[in-house]
Amino acid sequence: MKILWLTWKDKENPASGGAEVVNEEIAKRLARDGHKVIFLVGGFKGCPIEEQIDGYRVVRLGNRWSVYWKAYRYYNNNLRGWADLVIDEVNTIPFFCKFYVKEKNILLFYQLCREIWFYQLPWFLGLIGYLLEPIYLWSLKDKIVLTESESTKNDLLKYGFKKSGVFVFPIGLEHKPISETEFLSQKKEESPTILSLGAVRSMKRTDHIIRAFEIAKKQIKTLKLTIAGDAHDRFGQKIIAMIDNSLEKDSINYFGRVNGEKKIKLMQSSQLICVTSVKEGWGLIVTEANSQGTPAIVYDVDGLRDSCKNNITGVVCKKNINDLAHTMIKVLSDKESYEKYRINAWRDSFNYDYDKTYDMVLGIIKTI
């Protein structure tokens, strides 16, 4: 099978996240099994225009915004008629390949944007995106869709997509869960530590975690906060300033972007991971932390309520700073409940495996 995959960024892009991990775990298994895969993606500063990675081909065109037009041009000039299947990944904006590709094509949604528009763009541009999204969703509602969570599926059904045409596939994990021996002998930080891990962007609402931490620390005097993630944009600089100006700054550690080894160590040593995104497709970082013996506190939003099973593998709290702080205090003060969350989260993580993801996705696309 020949698959052409359109998406605005690949795993090597500095802005990459969980979606790109899922994409390329699937792609490398497709290549392993003899299928041919080409990604058309946006470029970034200093990137090679074309690259072969794990058996699949990546072609980088233009930038974040021009890639949509350039992908259309590249397809028409070089790839028309090549693929058996075209995947149009809707990461904020679709490629609208339905209207120009001749081959069979489907959509891949990790999440709908909705509120995210107002966090990622100036308000007037965010308003335009917010108003246009229902219109372009309506124009695509006849297409087959792949997505990673029931929350996103339910979101799509609100906009006219057919229930029988939206397929949910399970996510996987890059790193295997720690063994039972490692889990039983695991040593957490002596001081209870909250972890915020991932890109420091406005839609992640890292500022909520800092404010909630400051409130919780009034009751748990030894509480610490660790923040790890790239903070290169304006919001990231705001977060660094918040840390510097915080009365609790001596108890906050900011590491910037960390490598895989450091990421694992932080997940293993922290008592809790906290995720406060506006919404997610799934919340891969939650499941990754679970696999390392760390339960989560998350906001009650799409994706996070899927990846965190409330009062089983962690706690889903209200979307406000005071409730987040109260939940931090409650979970860390009740040792019996905390240990229950930790055990359940670790056990649940064994259910997620990219071989299962691949098998289901391949099974779906073969029947389309």
N, C-alpha and C positions, 0 to 999 in steps of 0.2 A: 504494500500500500504506500502511496505517496501522499504526504500531508504537508500542506502549506499553512503556517500558523502566523497570524498577524496579531501583534501586541506591541505596546509602545516602549516596553523596556525588557531587557533580559537580565539574567542573574549577575552578569558582570557590571551592570549599571550601578553607580553609587546610590541611586534611589531605589534599588531593588528591595523587595520584601518577601513575605511569605508566599505570595502568588507566584513569583518567579521560581521559588524553590519547588513548588508543586509542578509547575509547567515542565521544568527541566528534568525532574525525576521521572516524569512520564515520558518525555522525549528521549532520554537516554535508554530507556527500556524498549521503546519502539525501535530505535536504531539497533540495539542489541539483537532484536528479533528479526532484523532484516528489512524493516520498513525505512523509507527515506523521509526525513523531516527537514524542512527549511523554515526558519523563523525570519520574518521581516519585522525589524524593530527600529526604534529611534536610536540615534547615536548619542554619544556623550564625549566630553572633552578628552582628547588623547586616545580614543578608542580605535582599534583596527576596524576597517570598513567591513571586512569579511573574516569569519573565523570558523574553524571546525572544532566542536567541543563534544566530547563523549559520543562521537559518531553522527551527530546532527550538525547542520550548517546554520550559522547565524549571519544574516546580512543586515548591516546597520545603515539606516537611511535618514538623513536630516537630523532633526532634534525632536524634543517632546511634542511639539505642535505641528511641525511640517511633515512628520512621518506618515500621517494619514494620506496626504496628497502624493508623497513620494512613493509610498507602498502601492498606491493605485497605478502610478506611472511605471514602476518597476514590474508589477504584475503584467501589465499590458505589453511591455516591451520584451520581457524575458520569460515569463512563467505561464502565460495564457495556455490553458489546456494541459499543463504539466501534472497537476495534482488529481488525486482521486477524491480528496476531501480538503476543504478549506475551513480553518477554525478562525472565526472572528472574535477575538477576546475583547470584551467590553470593559476596559479599565478606565473608567470615567466617560470616555467617548468611544462609540463603535467605529469600525472602519467602513461600515455600510457596504460590505462586500456583496451582500444580497443583490445589490443593484448593478453590479458589474462583472462578477466572476461567472464563468460558464459552468464551473464544476459544482458538485454537491457542496453545500456549506452549512455550517452550524454556528451557534453562538456559545461562548464561554463567559459566564458571569461569576465573579467571586462575590460581588456585592453591588447594590445600586448606590448611587451617590447621595441623592436627596440632601440631607443636612450637611454632608461633607463639602458641598460647593462653597458654603459660607465660611468654612474654616481654611480652605486651601487657596482661595482667590479673594481679591478685593471685592467688597460687598456688591458692587454693581455687576461685575462679571459673574459672581456667585449667583446673583438673582437671575441673570440670563440663563445660566446652566440649569438652575432649579426649575425655571419655567419651560425650558426646551426639553428636559429629560423625559417627561411624560409623552411628549409628541414623538420623539424618536423611538421610545419604547413601543408606542402604539404601532409605528411603521414596521417593527420587527416581530410583532407578537405571533406571527405565523410560523416562526422558525423553531427548530429543535434546539434546546438549551441544555448545556451541562453546567452544574453548579455544585458547590461543596457543602452547603448547609440547608436545612429545612427553612431557616429564617429567610434566606435569599429566595428560595423557591416560593414561599408565601408572599414575599414582596413582589415577585414577578407576576404571580396570579392576580394581584390587585390591578395590574396594568394590562390584563387581557390575555396573558400567555395561557396556553392550554395546560391543564394539570397533567395530561398524558404525554405532553411534549417537553416537560422539564424533568431532567434526570439528576438526582443527587448522588454524587460519588464520595466515598470516604477519603479523608486526607491521610497522610502518612507521616513518618518521622525520619529526619536525616540521621539522628543518633538513636541507637538502641536504648531502651530503658535500662537503668542500672540493675545489676543482678540482685537476687534476694540477699545474698551475703553482704553486698555493698549497701543495700537499703537498711538492713538490720544494724550494721555497724556505722551508719552515717552520722557524722558529727556536724551539727549546724553551728553557726556563729554563737559565741557565748552571749552576746547582746542580741536580742531579737532584731532581725533585719528584714525590712521591706525592700523588694527589688522592683525597679522599673527598667525594663529591657526592651530596646528597639529604637528605631529612629525617633528623635525628639522633634515631632511635628505638631502643629496646632490641633489637628484632628485626633491626636493621641491624648491630648489634655494632660500632659505631664504636670502642668501647674496645679491641677486638682490633687494629684498625689502628694506634691510638696505641701500644700495647704493642709490636707488631711493629716499628713505625718506630723506637722507642727502642732495640731490639735491633740493628736493621740499621744504625743510625747509628754504632754502635761500630766498624763496619768501613768504612762509607762516610761519612767525616767531613763532607762537604758536603751530605749528604742533607737535604731539607726535606719538610715535610708541610703540605698545604693541606686544610682542612676547610670545606665550605660547605653550609649547610642549616639549617633552622629547628630550634632547640633549646629550645622553650618548656616542655616537660614536665620531670618529675623526672629522667628519664634524661638529657635534654639538659643540665640543670644539672650533673649528675654529670660529663658529658663536659667541660664548660667548666672545672669544678674540676680535673679530671685534667690539662687543658692548663696551667692556672695553676700546678699543683704539679709538673709534669714537669721533670726536670733538663734536658730538651731544649726547653723552652718557647720559647726564642729562635728555634728553627728550625720552630716550628709557627704557621701563620697560620689564624685562624678568622674567616670572613667573615659568618656567619649566613646567612639566606636571601638568595639573589642573583637578579637579574633575568636574562632570557634572554640579553642581550648579554654580561653578566659571566660567565654560565655557559659560553658558547661560548669566551670568552677563556681561562678556566681550563682547559677541556678541551684547547684548542690548545697552551697553553704547558707543560702538565705532561707528564712523561715517561710516567707510568703512572696509570691509575685503578685503585683497589682497592675491591672490593665483597665484603663478608663477611656478607651477610644469612643468616638462619636458613633461608630459602627464598624464592624469587620465582616469579612466573608466567613471566617471561622474563628480566628484567634489562635494561630499556630503556636505562638509563643507560650500560650497557656498549656497546651498539650505537651510541648517540649519540656517545660518546667515540671509538669507532672511526672514525666518519664525519669526525671532526676530526683524525685522524692520531694517535690515542692508544690503544695496546693496553691490555689489562686483566690483572690478577691477581684471581682470584675463588676463593671456597670451592667445594668439590665438593658442591653442593646443587642441588635441583630449580630449574630456570629458569636459573641461572647457568651450569650445564654445557651449556645449550642456546645461550645468547647468546655464550658464549666458547668457541671451538673450541680445545681443548687442544693446546698446542704448535704451533698454526697462527696464530690471531689473538691469542693470549695464553696464559696458563698457568692451569690449574685445579689448585689445591693442596689439601692436606689441611686439615680444619677445626680447625686449632690454631694458636696464635700463633707458636710456634717455626718451624713449616713455612712460615707466611706470611712471617716475617722472612727465612728462608733463601731463599725464592723471590724476594723483593725484591732481595736481594743478588745472587743468581745472574743474574737478568734484567738488572739494571743494570750488572753487571760484564762481561757478554758482549755487546759492541757489535754483533757480527755477528748474533747471535740476536735481539737487541732490534730491529734494523732489519728483520729478516725479519717479526717480529710486527707491527711498525708498518705495513709495506707490506701484508701480508695482511689486517690489520684494516681498513685504509682501503678496500681493494679489495672486501672482503666487504660493507661497509656499503652499497654500491650495489645490493645485492640486496633492500634493504628500502625499501618505498615504500607509502604509505597508499592509493594508487590500487589497487595489487595487493591490499592488505588488503580494501578495500571490494569489489572485484570478486569476490573469493572468498567473503566473508561474504554478499553479496547473492545469489550463485549458490547457496549452501547454503540460505539461508532461503526462496528461491523454490521449492526442490524439496521442502521439508518438508510 
